[in-house]
Amino acid sequence: MEYRRLGKSGLQVSALSLGSWLTIGKVTDDKTNEALMSHAYDAGINFFDSAEIYANGQAELAMGKVLKKKKWDRTSYLVSSKVFFGVHGEKSKPNQRGLSRKHIMEACDAALIRMNLDYLDLYFCHRPDKNVPMEEIVWAMNHLIQQGKILYWGTSEWSAQEIMHAHAVAKDYRLIGPTMEQPQYNMFERDKLECEFLQIFKTVGLGTTIWSPLLAGVLTGKYNKGIPKNSRMAIQGLEWLRDRSVTQTRIDKVKQLTTIAEKIGITTTQMALAWCLKNENVSTVILGATKLQQLKENLTCMDVLPLLNAEVMQQIEKVLNNKPVLPQF
C-alpha cells in the first residue's frame, strides 16, 4: 500500500480507503462488513469513511461494531464522519440538519457513540450551508478540535470560493481552517480537481478523499448491456443516481475504454481506479464494495499503475474528450 500526505498536513492516509455509502449498513450484513473491513485493514488501508446520513446512521453503527470487535490499535487507522443531512431524513426538525453550531456539536457526539470511538480523525461538513455564517461553522469545528473530539476538519462538495472563505475566516480569528475536501472525481467528473481547486492546492493546500471513482459502477463496464437486477442501480430509491450516472454516451465511452484496458491486460475497473491515483492531488481513493471479491479486485489497481504510461493515458484522454479547460490569465 502507498501512503500519501493529506494535503499540507502531516497526516498519512492510504492511497486507497474504504467507504460505506450505499454499502455497509445498507445492503451488507455484519459478517460481510467484518470481512470487508478486515481485508482492507490487512491490505494496508488505514482510512474508513462514513457519514451520519449513510443509511441514516446505520453505516456508522455497522462500522463501529466491527471496530469494537477487532480491537485494532486505535493509532493505526483513521475514521471519518460527515455532518449536514442528519439521520432523520425528511422527518428532520429545523436543528437536526445543517451546519449550525448546535447540529455540528450534537452530530459529532452522536457519531462517536455510534462508532464506539473517543474521537474522529476526520470530520467533514457534508455540504455548504447558506443559512449559517461561515464564522459559526469555522468556530464550531475549531471548538471540536480543541475538545479533542476531532483531529482535522474538512468539507465535501464545497466550491473553491466557499473553501477559501472558510480559510479567510480562520485566518482572521486565528483558528484552524479546513484540511481536506471530499469531491466526486472519476473519468467523467473532473472539473474540481483538475481546474477549480488548482490554486488552492498551490496556496493553502488541500487534501482530497475522492468518492465515486467508478461512478457508482458505470466505469466497471457492468452496465454496458443494461442494469443487472442485483446491482446498485436497480435498488429502489436510487433512480436519481441511475438517471444521472448511466447515459448512453457514457456507456459508449466505457466500451471504448474497455478495449484499451484489454489491450494492456487489465480490467476496466483497475484502469479507472489507477487513472484516479495518477492525479498527484488525490490523497486517497474511497472504494465501495458489497462483496469481498469486489474489494480484492479493486485493491489490485495499485499493481497496474505502471501500465498507465503516457501513451495509454493519451489513448484514454482521446476517448474521454472531456479534459477541463484551464482559465487563461
N, C-alpha and C positions, 0 to 999 in steps of 0.2 A: 504493500500500500504506500502511496505517496502522500505526504502531508504538506499543506500549504498554509501560509500565514493568512489570517482573516483580515484582509485589508492592511492597514498600517499598525494593527495591534500586534501584540506578541503571541497571540493565541494560535496554536497549530491545530488545524482541522483536516481530517482525512479528505482526500480528493473526491471520494465517493462517500455518501452518507445514506441513512435510511429514514424515509418519511412515513407518515401514517395517514395522509389524506386519501380518502375513499378506499382504504385498505384495512389497516389494523383497527380493530374495534368496530368495524362496519360490516365487512364480509368475511373476516377471518376469525377462527376460534382461538382459544387460549393455547392449545397445542401448537398451532401454526405460528402464532405470534412469538412463542418462545423459540421455535425453530428458526424463524426469520432473524430475530434479534441476536440469537446465539451465534448463528453462522456469520452474520455481519460483524459482530464483535471479534470473533475468531479470525476473520479475514482482515482485520485491522481497521475497520470502521470505528471511529470514535465519536460520531455525532448522530444523535437520534432526534428527529424533528417532529413536533406536534403543534397543536393549537387548541384553544378552548372550543372552537366551533366544529372541529373534526368529530363527526358522529355525535355532536352535542355533548362533548366531554368524555364519551366512551373510549376514544382513541387514547387519551391521556390515562384513563383508568387501566386500559389494557397494557399500555407500555409500563405503567407504574407497577403493575402486578408482576411483570417479567423482571423488572429491575430489582424488586424486593426479593424475588425468589433466587435470582442468580447471585446476588451479593457481590457483584464486581466491585473492585476498588473504585470508589467514587472519583478519585483523582484521574482515573484512566479514561473517562468518557465525558461527553458533553450532551446536554439535553436542552431543548428549547421549547418555548410555548409562544403563543401569539394572543394578543388582546385586541378586540374590537367588536366582534359579532355576538359575543356571549354564548350561552348554552341553551337558551330558551327558544331560539328560532323566532317565528312570527309572534309568539306569546310574550316576547320581551317587554318589560316595562321600561320607561324612559331611561333610567340609570343602570339598566342591566346590559347595556351595549354602548359602544362608542369609546372615546378616549378621555372622558372626564377623569379627574384625579380619583374620584370615588370608584369608578369601574376599574381603572388600572390597578389600584391597590387591592381591591376585593378580588379581582380576577386572578391576580398573581397568587394571592393566598390560596384560592380555590385550586389553582393548577398544582401548587406544591402538595396539597392534600391528596389530589387525585393521583399524582405521580410518586407519592411516598418519598419526597425529596425535601431537603432543608433549603436548597437554593436552586435556581435555574442558571445555567451558564449563559444562555442567550434568551432575550425576551424581545419580541417584535411587536410593533404597532402594525396590526394586520392590514389596515387601510388608513389613509389620511382622514381626519375628521374636521370638516369645515366649521363645525359648531363649537369647537373648543380652541381657545387661544393657544398658539404654539408654546407660549411661556408656561402654561399649565401642564402641557404634555411633557416638556423637557424637564421641568421641576419634578414632576411625579416620577419619571424614570430615574432621575438622578437620586431622588429620595430612596427608591428601591435599592439602588446600588449602595448607598450609604448604610442602609439597613442590613446589607449582606444577603438580600433575597434574590438578587440577580447580579451577574458579573459584567455583562455587556448588554446594551440595548441597541435595537435597530428598527428598521422599517420593512414593510412588504407592500409592493405595488405603489410606492410613492414616486412622484416625479422628481427630477433633479432639482427643480425650484423648491419643492417642499423640503427635500433633504437639506439643501443649503440654508433654507430659512431656519431649520432646527439647529444647524451649526452656528448660525449667526446669533441666535438666542443664547445658545450655550456659551458662546464666546463673551457676550455682553454680561452674563451673570456668573461667569467662571464656573460653568457646570460641564458635565460630560455629554458630548454630542453623540449621535448615532454612529456605531462602528460598522454596521453591515446592513445590507438591503437584500430582500428575497424577491427577485423578479422572475417572471417566466422567461426562460431562454431555451431555444432549440432552433433547429434549422429553418423553421418558419416564423419564429418570433425573435427578432434580432435587434430591433432599434435601440432599446435601452442600454444594453451592454456595449454595443458596437458604435453608438453615436451619442445618445443623450447623456450618459454617465462619464464619458471620456475625460472631461475636465475635472470631475470630482475625483476620479482615480489619480489624477496628476497632482491635485492640491491637497485636500483634507484626507484623501484616501477612503476607500470603501471596500469592505469585504462583500462577497456575493455568495449566497446559498441558493443556487438556482433551482426552480421547480419545473416540473413537466418537461424534462429533457427529451422525452419520447412523444410529447404532445398527446398524452393520455393513450398511448399505444399506437397512434397513427404511424409513427416512424418505425414501428417494428414490422410493418407490412401485413399485419394480421387482418386489416380491414380492406385489403386490396380487392377482395371478392365479395364484400358485403359485411354486415355486422353479425358476428357469431352470437348465438343465443346466450352463451355463458360468459360473454365478455363484459367489460366495464360499461361500454357504450350502450349495452342492452338493458342496463339497470333502470328500473322505473324511477323517475325523478331527475335523471341525468340527460334528458332530452336536450336541454340547453347546451350541455357540453358537446353532445354529438353534433348538433346543428352548427355549432361554432367551429368545431375541430375537423370533422370529416366532410371534406368537399371533394368534388371530382377532380378539380385542378390539383389538389394536394395528393390525392391517390395516384394520379398520373405521374407526378414527380417522384413519389415514393417508389413506384415501379422502376423508374429510370435509376434511382439511387440503388435499388436492389441489384440491378445489373452491374453497377460499379463495384458494389460490395462483393458480389460473387466472383468477379474477376481477380480480386486480390485475396480471395479465400476466407472472407469473414461474413458475418450476418449483417443485415441492415441495422439491427439493434446495436450491435457492437460499434458499427460505424457512426451511428447517430450520437451515441454516448461519448465516444472518443472525440468526435468533432467538437462537442461542447468543452471537453477537457483541454483541447488545443488552445482555447482562449485563455491567455495568461491572467485575465481579470476575473476568471471564475475561481472562487476559493474552493467550493465543493459542489458536486452534482448530487442532488437528492434523488435517490432511487425509490420507487414504489413497487411493491410486489405482493401478490396474494398467494403465491406458491414458492416453495423453496427453490425449485428448478429455475424459476424466473430470475430470482436473485442471483443464483450461481452463474447464469448466463450473463447477466448484467455486469457482474464483477469482472468478467474476463475482458471487458473493454480496455482495462489498463494494459493488457498484454498486446493489444493491436495498435496502440498509439503510434509506434514507429512506422506502421504501414501507411499511415495517412501523411505521406510526404507531399511536397509542393505540387507534384503532378496530379496526385489524387485529389488534393484539396481544390485544385483548379477545375478538375472534372466535376466535382461536387458543386462548385460555385456556378459553373455553366448551367447545370440542371436547375439549381435553385433560382438563380437570376433575381435575387432579392437583397443584395448587399446594400446596407443603408448608405445613403449619400451624405457624406460629411459636409457640414456648413462651411462656406467659404468666408474667410475673414480677411 
